Amino acid sequence: MKKPEKYKKIYYFSRKQGKNTPYYMRINLEEDCFMKQGTLFYDRESGRYNFFYTDGDGDRRDYGGIHCGEVFEFMLNGVWVPARVEMGDDRKWYLVGMPGLTLDGLEVRQE
């Protein structure tokens, strides 16, 4: 009897956020999945939030700056919460649906 193939467990979520702008998030529950994870800081030189993470080889990497519309998971009260990052008309960064939250020092991760 033939063994069943191993399937990836990938889930897709979508919903409307902000000004009727959809965002999509993929969560990969496969064990060997690599996540970029670090602590947010504001990079004055680029004008963007950024974070450093350790890659699969153990090397420290620079994410390169977060851009508007990117979706990440943020650690809030001990729970990973998906949210989209945007910049307001006042040129301040925020998480959609979470006004007033300070981004500096938040734990962030992305597949």
Phi and psi restraints in degrees (range 20) as a CNS / XPLOR table:
assign (resid 1 and name C) (resid 2 and name N)
       (resid 2 and name CA) (resid 2 and name C) 1.0 -77.6 20.0 2
assign (resid 2 and name N) (resid 2 and name CA)
       (resid 2 and name C) (resid 3 and name N) 1.0 136.0 20.0 2
assign (resid 2 and name C) (resid 3 and name N)
       (resid 3 and name CA) (resid 3 and name C) 1.0 -71.8 20.0 2
assign (resid 3 and name N) (resid 3 and name CA)
       (resid 3 and name C) (resid 4 and name N) 1.0 142.6 20.0 2
assign (resid 3 and name C) (resid 4 and name N)
       (resid 4 and name CA) (resid 4 and name C) 1.0 -69.2 20.0 2
assign (resid 4 and name N) (resid 4 and name CA)
       (resid 4 and name C) (resid 5 and name N) 1.0 147.1 20.0 2
assign (resid 4 and name C) (resid 5 and name N)
       (resid 5 and name CA) (resid 5 and name C) 1.0 -71.3 20.0 2
assign (resid 5 and name N) (resid 5 and name CA)
       (resid 5 and name C) (resid 6 and name N) 1.0 150.5 20.0 2
assign (resid 5 and name C) (resid 6 and name N)
       (resid 6 and name CA) (resid 6 and name C) 1.0 -80.1 20.0 2
assign (resid 6 and name N) (resid 6 and name CA)
       (resid 6 and name C) (resid 7 and name N) 1.0 128.8 20.0 2
assign (resid 6 and name C) (resid 7 and name N)
       (resid 7 and name CA) (resid 7 and name C) 1.0 -102.5 20.0 2
assign (resid 7 and name N) (resid 7 and name CA)
       (resid 7 and name C) (resid 8 and name N) 1.0 143.5 20.0 2
assign (resid 7 and name C) (resid 8 and name N)
       (resid 8 and name CA) (resid 8 and name C) 1.0 -76.3 20.0 2
assign (resid 8 and name N) (resid 8 and name CA)
       (resid 8 and name C) (resid 9 and name N) 1.0 141.6 20.0 2
assign (resid 8 and name C) (resid 9 and name N)
       (resid 9 and name CA) (resid 9 and name C) 1.0 -101.1 20.0 2
assign (resid 9 and name N) (resid 9 and name CA)
       (resid 9 and name C) (resid 10 and name N) 1.0 94.9 20.0 2
assign (resid 9 and name C) (resid 10 and name N)
       (resid 10 and name CA) (resid 10 and name C) 1.0 -120.5 20.0 2
assign (resid 10 and name N) (resid 10 and name CA)
       (resid 10 and name C) (resid 11 and name N) 1.0 130.3 20.0 2
assign (resid 10 and name C) (resid 11 and name N)
       (resid 11 and name CA) (resid 11 and name C) 1.0 -117.6 20.0 2
assign (resid 11 and name N) (resid 11 and name CA)
       (resid 11 and name C) (resid 12 and name N) 1.0 140.2 20.0 2
assign (resid 11 and name C) (resid 12 and name N)
       (resid 12 and name CA) (resid 12 and name C) 1.0 -115.4 20.0 2
assign (resid 12 and name N) (resid 12 and name CA)
       (resid 12 and name C) (resid 13 and name N) 1.0 135.0 20.0 2
assign (resid 12 and name C) (resid 13 and name N)
       (resid 13 and name CA) (resid 13 and name C) 1.0 -122.7 20.0 2
assign (resid 13 and name N) (resid 13 and name CA)
       (resid 13 and name C) (resid 14 and name N) 1.0 142.7 20.0 2
assign (resid 13 and name C) (resid 14 and name N)
       (resid 14 and name CA) (resid 14 and name C) 1.0 -145.8 20.0 2
assign (resid 14 and name N) (resid 14 and name CA)
       (resid 14 and name C) (resid 15 and name N) 1.0 148.9 20.0 2
assign (resid 14 and name C) (resid 15 and name N)
       (resid 15 and name CA) (resid 15 and name C) 1.0 -165.3 20.0 2
assign (resid 15 and name N) (resid 15 and name CA)
       (resid 15 and name C) (resid 16 and name N) 1.0 165.8 20.0 2
assign (resid 15 and name C) (resid 16 and name N)
       (resid 16 and name CA) (resid 16 and name C) 1.0 -85.6 20.0 2
assign (resid 16 and name N) (resid 16 and name CA)
       (resid 16 and name C) (resid 17 and name N) 1.0 137.8 20.0 2
assign (resid 16 and name C) (resid 17 and name N)
       (resid 17 and name CA) (resid 17 and name C) 1.0 -133.6 20.0 2
assign (resid 17 and name N) (resid 17 and name CA)
       (resid 17 and name C) (resid 18 and name N) 1.0 151.2 20.0 2
assign (resid 17 and name C) (resid 18 and name N)
       (resid 18 and name CA) (resid 18 and name C) 1.0 60.2 20.0 2
assign (resid 18 and name N) (resid 18 and name CA)
       (resid 18 and name C) (resid 19 and name N) 1.0 -131.2 20.0 2
assign (resid 18 and name C) (resid 19 and name N)
       (resid 19 and name CA) (resid 19 and name C) 1.0 -84.7 20.0 2
assign (resid 19 and name N) (resid 19 and name CA)
       (resid 19 and name C) (resid 20 and name N) 1.0 60.9 20.0 2
assign (resid 19 and name C) (resid 20 and name N)
       (resid 20 and name CA) (resid 20 and name C) 1.0 56.1 20.0 2
assign (resid 20 and name N) (resid 20 and name CA)
       (resid 20 and name C) (resid 21 and name N) 1.0 31.1 20.0 2
assign (resid 20 and name C) (resid 21 and name N)
       (resid 21 and name CA) (resid 21 and name C) 1.0 -95.4 20.0 2
assign (resid 21 and name N) (resid 21 and name CA)
       (resid 21 and name C) (resid 22 and name N) 1.0 119.1 20.0 2
assign (resid 21 and name C) (resid 22 and name N)
       (resid 22 and name CA) (resid 22 and name C) 1.0 -74.6 20.0 2
assign (resid 22 and name N) (resid 22 and name CA)
       (resid 22 and name C) (resid 23 and name N) 1.0 150.0 20.0 2
assign (resid 22 and name C) (resid 23 and name N)
       (resid 23 and name CA) (resid 23 and name C) 1.0 -130.9 20.0 2
assign (resid 23 and name N) (resid 23 and name CA)
       (resid 23 and name C) (resid 24 and name N) 1.0 153.1 20.0 2
assign (resid 23 and name C) (resid 24 and name N)
       (resid 24 and name CA) (resid 24 and name C) 1.0 -125.9 20.0 2
assign (resid 24 and name N) (resid 24 and name CA)
       (resid 24 and name C) (resid 25 and name N) 1.0 140.1 20.0 2
assign (resid 24 and name C) (resid 25 and name N)
       (resid 25 and name CA) (resid 25 and name C) 1.0 -133.5 20.0 2
assign (resid 25 and name N) (resid 25 and name CA)
       (resid 25 and name C) (resid 26 and name N) 1.0 133.8 20.0 2
assign (resid 25 and name C) (resid 26 and name N)
       (resid 26 and name CA) (resid 26 and name C) 1.0 -111.2 20.0 2
assign (resid 26 and name N) (resid 26 and name CA)
       (resid 26 and name C) (resid 27 and name N) 1.0 128.8 20.0 2
assign (resid 26 and name C) (resid 27 and name N)
       (resid 27 and name CA) (resid 27 and name C) 1.0 -114.8 20.0 2
assign (resid 27 and name N) (resid 27 and name CA)
       (resid 27 and name C) (resid 28 and name N) 1.0 119.5 20.0 2
assign (resid 27 and name C) (resid 28 and name N)
       (resid 28 and name CA) (resid 28 and name C) 1.0 -101.8 20.0 2
assign (resid 28 and name N) (resid 28 and name CA)
       (resid 28 and name C) (resid 29 and name N) 1.0 115.6 20.0 2
assign (resid 28 and name C) (resid 29 and name N)
       (resid 29 and name CA) (resid 29 and name C) 1.0 -94.9 20.0 2
assign (resid 29 and name N) (resid 29 and name CA)
       (resid 29 and name C) (resid 30 and name N) 1.0 9.7 20.0 2
assign (resid 29 and name C) (resid 30 and name N)
       (resid 30 and name CA) (resid 30 and name C) 1.0 -69.4 20.0 2
assign (resid 30 and name N) (resid 30 and name CA)
       (resid 30 and name C) (resid 31 and name N) 1.0 139.7 20.0 2
assign (resid 30 and name C) (resid 31 and name N)
       (resid 31 and name CA) (resid 31 and name C) 1.0 -62.2 20.0 2
assign (resid 31 and name N) (resid 31 and name CA)
       (resid 31 and name C) (resid 32 and name N) 1.0 -34.0 20.0 2
assign (resid 31 and name C) (resid 32 and name N)
       (resid 32 and name CA) (resid 32 and name C) 1.0 -88.9 20.0 2
assign (resid 32 and name N) (resid 32 and name CA)
       (resid 32 and name C) (resid 33 and name N) 1.0 15.5 20.0 2
assign (resid 32 and name C) (resid 33 and name N)
       (resid 33 and name CA) (resid 33 and name C) 1.0 -68.3 20.0 2
assign (resid 33 and name N) (resid 33 and name CA)
       (resid 33 and name C) (resid 34 and name N) 1.0 135.2 20.0 2
assign (resid 33 and name C) (resid 34 and name N)
       (resid 34 and name CA) (resid 34 and name C) 1.0 -100.3 20.0 2
assign (resid 34 and name N) (resid 34 and name CA)
       (resid 34 and name C) (resid 35 and name N) 1.0 126.5 20.0 2
assign (resid 34 and name C) (resid 35 and name N)
       (resid 35 and name CA) (resid 35 and name C) 1.0 -111.2 20.0 2
assign (resid 35 and name N) (resid 35 and name CA)
       (resid 35 and name C) (resid 36 and name N) 1.0 136.8 20.0 2
assign (resid 35 and name C) (resid 36 and name N)
       (resid 36 and name CA) (resid 36 and name C) 1.0 -85.7 20.0 2
assign (resid 36 and name N) (resid 36 and name CA)
       (resid 36 and name C) (resid 37 and name N) 1.0 124.4 20.0 2
assign (resid 36 and name C) (resid 37 and name N)
       (resid 37 and name CA) (resid 37 and name C) 1.0 -140.5 20.0 2
assign (resid 37 and name N) (resid 37 and name CA)
       (resid 37 and name C) (resid 38 and name N) 1.0 137.7 20.0 2
assign (resid 37 and name C) (resid 38 and name N)
       (resid 38 and name CA) (resid 38 and name C) 1.0 -168.4 20.0 2
assign (resid 38 and name N) (resid 38 and name CA)
       (resid 38 and name C) (resid 39 and name N) 1.0 -166.8 20.0 2
assign (resid 38 and name C) (resid 39 and name N)
       (resid 39 and name CA) (resid 39 and name C) 1.0 -112.7 20.0 2
assign (resid 39 and name N) (resid 39 and name CA)
       (resid 39 and name C) (resid 40 and name N) 1.0 127.7 20.0 2
assign (resid 39 and name C) (resid 40 and name N)
       (resid 40 and name CA) (resid 40 and name C) 1.0 -67.5 20.0 2
assign (resid 40 and name N) (resid 40 and name CA)
       (resid 40 and name C) (resid 41 and name N) 1.0 142.1 20.0 2
assign (resid 40 and name C) (resid 41 and name N)
       (resid 41 and name CA) (resid 41 and name C) 1.0 -146.0 20.0 2
assign (resid 41 and name N) (resid 41 and name CA)
       (resid 41 and name C) (resid 42 and name N) 1.0 153.8 20.0 2
assign (resid 41 and name C) (resid 42 and name N)
       (resid 42 and name CA) (resid 42 and name C) 1.0 -89.1 20.0 2
assign (resid 42 and name N) (resid 42 and name CA)
       (resid 42 and name C) (resid 43 and name N) 1.0 124.1 20.0 2
assign (resid 42 and name C) (resid 43 and name N)
       (resid 43 and name CA) (resid 43 and name C) 1.0 -96.0 20.0 2
assign (resid 43 and name N) (resid 43 and name CA)
       (resid 43 and name C) (resid 44 and name N) 1.0 104.5 20.0 2
assign (resid 43 and name C) (resid 44 and name N)
       (resid 44 and name CA) (resid 44 and name C) 1.0 -62.2 20.0 2
assign (resid 44 and name N) (resid 44 and name CA)
       (resid 44 and name C) (resid 45 and name N) 1.0 -33.3 20.0 2
assign (resid 44 and name C) (resid 45 and name N)
       (resid 45 and name CA) (resid 45 and name C) 1.0 -64.3 20.0 2
assign (resid 45 and name N) (resid 45 and name CA)
       (resid 45 and name C) (resid 46 and name N) 1.0 -43.7 20.0 2
assign (resid 45 and name C) (resid 46 and name N)
       (resid 46 and name CA) (resid 46 and name C) 1.0 -91.5 20.0 2
assign (resid 46 and name N) (resid 46 and name CA)
       (resid 46 and name C) (resid 47 and name N) 1.0 -18.6 20.0 2
assign (resid 46 and name C) (resid 47 and name N)
       (resid 47 and name CA) (resid 47 and name C) 1.0 75.7 20.0 2
assign (resid 47 and name N) (resid 47 and name CA)
       (resid 47 and name C) (resid 48 and name N) 1.0 20.2 20.0 2
assign (resid 47 and name C) (resid 48 and name N)
       (resid 48 and name CA) (resid 48 and name C) 1.0 -129.0 20.0 2
assign (resid 48 and name N) (resid 48 and name CA)
       (resid 48 and name C) (resid 49 and name N) 1.0 158.3 20.0 2
assign (resid 48 and name C) (resid 49 and name N)
       (resid 49 and name CA) (resid 49 and name C) 1.0 -79.4 20.0 2
assign (resid 49 and name N) (resid 49 and name CA)
       (resid 49 and name C) (resid 50 and name N) 1.0 149.4 20.0 2
assign (resid 49 and name C) (resid 50 and name N)
       (resid 50 and name CA) (resid 50 and name C) 1.0 -149.3 20.0 2
assign (resid 50 and name N) (resid 50 and name CA)
       (resid 50 and name C) (resid 51 and name N) 1.0 169.7 20.0 2
assign (resid 50 and name C) (resid 51 and name N)
       (resid 51 and name CA) (resid 51 and name C) 1.0 -155.6 20.0 2
assign (resid 51 and name N) (resid 51 and name CA)
       (resid 51 and name C) (resid 52 and name N) 1.0 156.7 20.0 2
assign (resid 51 and name C) (resid 52 and name N)
       (resid 52 and name CA) (resid 52 and name C) 1.0 -103.1 20.0 2
assign (resid 52 and name N) (resid 52 and name CA)
       (resid 52 and name C) (resid 53 and name N) 1.0 148.0 20.0 2
assign (resid 52 and name C) (resid 53 and name N)
       (resid 53 and name CA) (resid 53 and name C) 1.0 -141.8 20.0 2
assign (resid 53 and name N) (resid 53 and name CA)
       (resid 53 and name C) (resid 54 and name N) 1.0 164.1 20.0 2
assign (resid 53 and name C) (resid 54 and name N)
       (resid 54 and name CA) (resid 54 and name C) 1.0 -102.8 20.0 2
assign (resid 54 and name N) (resid 54 and name CA)
       (resid 54 and name C) (resid 55 and name N) 1.0 124.4 20.0 2
assign (resid 54 and name C) (resid 55 and name N)
       (resid 55 and name CA) (resid 55 and name C) 1.0 -79.0 20.0 2
assign (resid 55 and name N) (resid 55 and name CA)
       (resid 55 and name C) (resid 56 and name N) 1.0 -179.2 20.0 2
assign (resid 55 and name C) (resid 56 and name N)
       (resid 56 and name CA) (resid 56 and name C) 1.0 -61.6 20.0 2
assign (resid 56 and name N) (resid 56 and name CA)
       (resid 56 and name C) (resid 57 and name N) 1.0 -22.0 20.0 2
assign (resid 56 and name C) (resid 57 and name N)
       (resid 57 and name CA) (resid 57 and name C) 1.0 -92.4 20.0 2
assign (resid 57 and name N) (resid 57 and name CA)
       (resid 57 and name C) (resid 58 and name N) 1.0 0.1 20.0 2
assign (resid 57 and name C) (resid 58 and name N)
       (resid 58 and name CA) (resid 58 and name C) 1.0 88.4 20.0 2
assign (resid 58 and name N) (resid 58 and name CA)
       (resid 58 and name C) (resid 59 and name N) 1.0 6.4 20.0 2
assign (resid 58 and name C) (resid 59 and name N)
       (resid 59 and name CA) (resid 59 and name C) 1.0 -87.3 20.0 2
assign (resid 59 and name N) (resid 59 and name CA)
       (resid 59 and name C) (resid 60 and name N) 1.0 141.8 20.0 2
assign (resid 59 and name C) (resid 60 and name N)
       (resid 60 and name CA) (resid 60 and name C) 1.0 -79.3 20.0 2
assign (resid 60 and name N) (resid 60 and name CA)
       (resid 60 and name C) (resid 61 and name N) 1.0 128.1 20.0 2
assign (resid 60 and name C) (resid 61 and name N)
       (resid 61 and name CA) (resid 61 and name C) 1.0 -123.3 20.0 2
assign (resid 61 and name N) (resid 61 and name CA)
       (resid 61 and name C) (resid 62 and name N) 1.0 151.8 20.0 2
assign (resid 61 and name C) (resid 62 and name N)
       (resid 62 and name CA) (resid 62 and name C) 1.0 -96.1 20.0 2
assign (resid 62 and name N) (resid 62 and name CA)
       (resid 62 and name C) (resid 63 and name N) 1.0 126.3 20.0 2
assign (resid 62 and name C) (resid 63 and name N)
       (resid 63 and name CA) (resid 63 and name C) 1.0 -61.9 20.0 2
assign (resid 63 and name N) (resid 63 and name CA)
       (resid 63 and name C) (resid 64 and name N) 1.0 -33.1 20.0 2
assign (resid 63 and name C) (resid 64 and name N)
       (resid 64 and name CA) (resid 64 and name C) 1.0 102.4 20.0 2
assign (resid 64 and name N) (resid 64 and name CA)
       (resid 64 and name C) (resid 65 and name N) 1.0 4.6 20.0 2
assign (resid 64 and name C) (resid 65 and name N)
       (resid 65 and name CA) (resid 65 and name C) 1.0 101.6 20.0 2
assign (resid 65 and name N) (resid 65 and name CA)
       (resid 65 and name C) (resid 66 and name N) 1.0 130.7 20.0 2
assign (resid 65 and name C) (resid 66 and name N)
       (resid 66 and name CA) (resid 66 and name C) 1.0 -81.4 20.0 2
assign (resid 66 and name N) (resid 66 and name CA)
       (resid 66 and name C) (resid 67 and name N) 1.0 140.1 20.0 2
assign (resid 66 and name C) (resid 67 and name N)
       (resid 67 and name CA) (resid 67 and name C) 1.0 -112.3 20.0 2
assign (resid 67 and name N) (resid 67 and name CA)
       (resid 67 and name C) (resid 68 and name N) 1.0 154.6 20.0 2
assign (resid 67 and name C) (resid 68 and name N)
       (resid 68 and name CA) (resid 68 and name C) 1.0 -54.1 20.0 2
assign (resid 68 and name N) (resid 68 and name CA)
       (resid 68 and name C) (resid 69 and name N) 1.0 139.3 20.0 2
assign (resid 68 and name C) (resid 69 and name N)
       (resid 69 and name CA) (resid 69 and name C) 1.0 89.8 20.0 2
assign (resid 69 and name N) (resid 69 and name CA)
       (resid 69 and name C) (resid 70 and name N) 1.0 -9.7 20.0 2
assign (resid 69 and name C) (resid 70 and name N)
       (resid 70 and name CA) (resid 70 and name C) 1.0 -73.0 20.0 2
assign (resid 70 and name N) (resid 70 and name CA)
       (resid 70 and name C) (resid 71 and name N) 1.0 143.9 20.0 2
assign (resid 70 and name C) (resid 71 and name N)
       (resid 71 and name CA) (resid 71 and name C) 1.0 -109.8 20.0 2
assign (resid 71 and name N) (resid 71 and name CA)
       (resid 71 and name C) (resid 72 and name N) 1.0 131.7 20.0 2
assign (resid 71 and name C) (resid 72 and name N)
       (resid 72 and name CA) (resid 72 and name C) 1.0 -132.3 20.0 2
assign (resid 72 and name N) (resid 72 and name CA)
       (resid 72 and name C) (resid 73 and name N) 1.0 173.6 20.0 2
assign (resid 72 and name C) (resid 73 and name N)
       (resid 73 and name CA) (resid 73 and name C) 1.0 -107.9 20.0 2
assign (resid 73 and name N) (resid 73 and name CA)
       (resid 73 and name C) (resid 74 and name N) 1.0 135.7 20.0 2
assign (resid 73 and name C) (resid 74 and name N)
       (resid 74 and name CA) (resid 74 and name C) 1.0 -118.8 20.0 2
assign (resid 74 and name N) (resid 74 and name CA)
       (resid 74 and name C) (resid 75 and name N) 1.0 139.1 20.0 2
assign (resid 74 and name C) (resid 75 and name N)
       (resid 75 and name CA) (resid 75 and name C) 1.0 -81.8 20.0 2
assign (resid 75 and name N) (resid 75 and name CA)
       (resid 75 and name C) (resid 76 and name N) 1.0 111.9 20.0 2
assign (resid 75 and name C) (resid 76 and name N)
       (resid 76 and name CA) (resid 76 and name C) 1.0 -128.0 20.0 2
assign (resid 76 and name N) (resid 76 and name CA)
       (resid 76 and name C) (resid 77 and name N) 1.0 118.7 20.0 2
assign (resid 76 and name C) (resid 77 and name N)
       (resid 77 and name CA) (resid 77 and name C) 1.0 53.0 20.0 2
assign (resid 77 and name N) (resid 77 and name CA)
       (resid 77 and name C) (resid 78 and name N) 1.0 39.7 20.0 2
assign (resid 77 and name C) (resid 78 and name N)
       (resid 78 and name CA) (resid 78 and name C) 1.0 80.7 20.0 2
assign (resid 78 and name N) (resid 78 and name CA)
       (resid 78 and name C) (resid 79 and name N) 1.0 8.7 20.0 2
assign (resid 78 and name C) (resid 79 and name N)
       (resid 79 and name CA) (resid 79 and name C) 1.0 -127.3 20.0 2
assign (resid 79 and name N) (resid 79 and name CA)
       (resid 79 and name C) (resid 80 and name N) 1.0 137.5 20.0 2
assign (resid 79 and name C) (resid 80 and name N)
       (resid 80 and name CA) (resid 80 and name C) 1.0 -78.6 20.0 2
assign (resid 80 and name N) (resid 80 and name CA)
       (resid 80 and name C) (resid 81 and name N) 1.0 121.1 20.0 2
assign (resid 80 and name C) (resid 81 and name N)
       (resid 81 and name CA) (resid 81 and name C) 1.0 -119.4 20.0 2
assign (resid 81 and name N) (resid 81 and name CA)
       (resid 81 and name C) (resid 82 and name N) 1.0 125.8 20.0 2
assign (resid 81 and name C) (resid 82 and name N)
       (resid 82 and name CA) (resid 82 and name C) 1.0 -75.2 20.0 2
assign (resid 82 and name N) (resid 82 and name CA)
       (resid 82 and name C) (resid 83 and name N) 1.0 138.5 20.0 2
assign (resid 82 and name C) (resid 83 and name N)
       (resid 83 and name CA) (resid 83 and name C) 1.0 -156.1 20.0 2
assign (resid 83 and name N) (resid 83 and name CA)
       (resid 83 and name C) (resid 84 and name N) 1.0 151.6 20.0 2
assign (resid 83 and name C) (resid 84 and name N)
       (resid 84 and name CA) (resid 84 and name C) 1.0 -97.7 20.0 2
assign (resid 84 and name N) (resid 84 and name CA)
       (resid 84 and name C) (resid 85 and name N) 1.0 139.6 20.0 2
assign (resid 84 and name C) (resid 85 and name N)
       (resid 85 and name CA) (resid 85 and name C) 1.0 -95.6 20.0 2
assign (resid 85 and name N) (resid 85 and name CA)
       (resid 85 and name C) (resid 86 and name N) 1.0 133.5 20.0 2
assign (resid 85 and name C) (resid 86 and name N)
       (resid 86 and name CA) (resid 86 and name C) 1.0 -139.3 20.0 2
assign (resid 86 and name N) (resid 86 and name CA)
       (resid 86 and name C) (resid 87 and name N) 1.0 167.3 20.0 2
assign (resid 86 and name C) (resid 87 and name N)
       (resid 87 and name CA) (resid 87 and name C) 1.0 -118.6 20.0 2
assign (resid 87 and name N) (resid 87 and name CA)
       (resid 87 and name C) (resid 88 and name N) 1.0 130.7 20.0 2
assign (resid 87 and name C) (resid 88 and name N)
       (resid 88 and name CA) (resid 88 and name C) 1.0 -80.0 20.0 2
assign (resid 88 and name N) (resid 88 and name CA)
       (resid 88 and name C) (resid 89 and name N) 1.0 174.6 20.0 2
assign (resid 88 and name C) (resid 89 and name N)
       (resid 89 and name CA) (resid 89 and name C) 1.0 -61.1 20.0 2
assign (resid 89 and name N) (resid 89 and name CA)
       (resid 89 and name C) (resid 90 and name N) 1.0 -23.7 20.0 2
assign (resid 89 and name C) (resid 90 and name N)
       (resid 90 and name CA) (resid 90 and name C) 1.0 -84.4 20.0 2
assign (resid 90 and name N) (resid 90 and name CA)
       (resid 90 and name C) (resid 91 and name N) 1.0 7.2 20.0 2
assign (resid 90 and name C) (resid 91 and name N)
       (resid 91 and name CA) (resid 91 and name C) 1.0 66.5 20.0 2
assign (resid 91 and name N) (resid 91 and name CA)
       (resid 91 and name C) (resid 92 and name N) 1.0 24.0 20.0 2
assign (resid 91 and name C) (resid 92 and name N)
       (resid 92 and name CA) (resid 92 and name C) 1.0 -106.1 20.0 2
assign (resid 92 and name N) (resid 92 and name CA)
       (resid 92 and name C) (resid 93 and name N) 1.0 140.6 20.0 2
assign (resid 92 and name C) (resid 93 and name N)
       (resid 93 and name CA) (resid 93 and name C) 1.0 -79.9 20.0 2
assign (resid 93 and name N) (resid 93 and name CA)
       (resid 93 and name C) (resid 94 and name N) 1.0 145.9 20.0 2
assign (resid 93 and name C) (resid 94 and name N)
       (resid 94 and name CA) (resid 94 and name C) 1.0 -153.8 20.0 2
assign (resid 94 and name N) (resid 94 and name CA)
       (resid 94 and name C) (resid 95 and name N) 1.0 165.0 20.0 2
assign (resid 94 and name C) (resid 95 and name N)
       (resid 95 and name CA) (resid 95 and name C) 1.0 -99.0 20.0 2
assign (resid 95 and name N) (resid 95 and name CA)
       (resid 95 and name C) (resid 96 and name N) 1.0 128.9 20.0 2
assign (resid 95 and name C) (resid 96 and name N)
       (resid 96 and name CA) (resid 96 and name C) 1.0 -60.1 20.0 2
assign (resid 96 and name N) (resid 96 and name CA)
       (resid 96 and name C) (resid 97 and name N) 1.0 129.8 20.0 2
assign (resid 96 and name C) (resid 97 and name N)
       (resid 97 and name CA) (resid 97 and name C) 1.0 85.3 20.0 2
assign (resid 97 and name N) (resid 97 and name CA)
       (resid 97 and name C) (resid 98 and name N) 1.0 -0.2 20.0 2
assign (resid 97 and name C) (resid 98 and name N)
       (resid 98 and name CA) (resid 98 and name C) 1.0 -133.3 20.0 2
assign (resid 98 and name N) (resid 98 and name CA)
       (resid 98 and name C) (resid 99 and name N) 1.0 64.2 20.0 2
assign (resid 98 and name C) (resid 99 and name N)
       (resid 99 and name CA) (resid 99 and name C) 1.0 -64.3 20.0 2
assign (resid 99 and name N) (resid 99 and name CA)
       (resid 99 and name C) (resid 100 and name N) 1.0 144.5 20.0 2
assign (resid 99 and name C) (resid 100 and name N)
       (resid 100 and name CA) (resid 100 and name C) 1.0 82.8 20.0 2
assign (resid 100 and name N) (resid 100 and name CA)
       (resid 100 and name C) (resid 101 and name N) 1.0 -4.6 20.0 2
assign (resid 100 and name C) (resid 101 and name N)
       (resid 101 and name CA) (resid 101 and name C) 1.0 -75.1 20.0 2
assign (resid 101 and name N) (resid 101 and name CA)
       (resid 101 and name C) (resid 102 and name N) 1.0 129.6 20.0 2
assign (resid 101 and name C) (resid 102 and name N)
       (resid 102 and name CA) (resid 102 and name C) 1.0 -78.4 20.0 2
assign (resid 102 and name N) (resid 102 and name CA)
       (resid 102 and name C) (resid 103 and name N) 1.0 125.9 20.0 2
assign (resid 102 and name C) (resid 103 and name N)
       (resid 103 and name CA) (resid 103 and name C) 1.0 -82.3 20.0 2
assign (resid 103 and name N) (resid 103 and name CA)
       (resid 103 and name C) (resid 104 and name N) 1.0 -29.9 20.0 2
assign (resid 103 and name C) (resid 104 and name N)
       (resid 104 and name CA) (resid 104 and name C) 1.0 -56.0 20.0 2
assign (resid 104 and name N) (resid 104 and name CA)
       (resid 104 and name C) (resid 105 and name N) 1.0 126.9 20.0 2
assign (resid 104 and name C) (resid 105 and name N)
       (resid 105 and name CA) (resid 105 and name C) 1.0 86.9 20.0 2
assign (resid 105 and name N) (resid 105 and name CA)
       (resid 105 and name C) (resid 106 and name N) 1.0 -3.1 20.0 2
assign (resid 105 and name C) (resid 106 and name N)
       (resid 106 and name CA) (resid 106 and name C) 1.0 -71.2 20.0 2
assign (resid 106 and name N) (resid 106 and name CA)
       (resid 106 and name C) (resid 107 and name N) 1.0 141.3 20.0 2
assign (resid 106 and name C) (resid 107 and name N)
       (resid 107 and name CA) (resid 107 and name C) 1.0 -76.9 20.0 2
assign (resid 107 and name N) (resid 107 and name CA)
       (resid 107 and name C) (resid 108 and name N) 1.0 133.8 20.0 2
assign (resid 107 and name C) (resid 108 and name N)
       (resid 108 and name CA) (resid 108 and name C) 1.0 -133.7 20.0 2
assign (resid 108 and name N) (resid 108 and name CA)
       (resid 108 and name C) (resid 109 and name N) 1.0 149.2 20.0 2
assign (resid 108 and name C) (resid 109 and name N)
       (resid 109 and name CA) (resid 109 and name C) 1.0 -147.4 20.0 2
assign (resid 109 and name N) (resid 109 and name CA)
       (resid 109 and name C) (resid 110 and name N) 1.0 154.3 20.0 2
assign (resid 109 and name C) (resid 110 and name N)
       (resid 110 and name CA) (resid 110 and name C) 1.0 -154.0 20.0 2
assign (resid 110 and name N) (resid 110 and name CA)
       (resid 110 and name C) (resid 111 and name N) 1.0 141.4 20.0 2
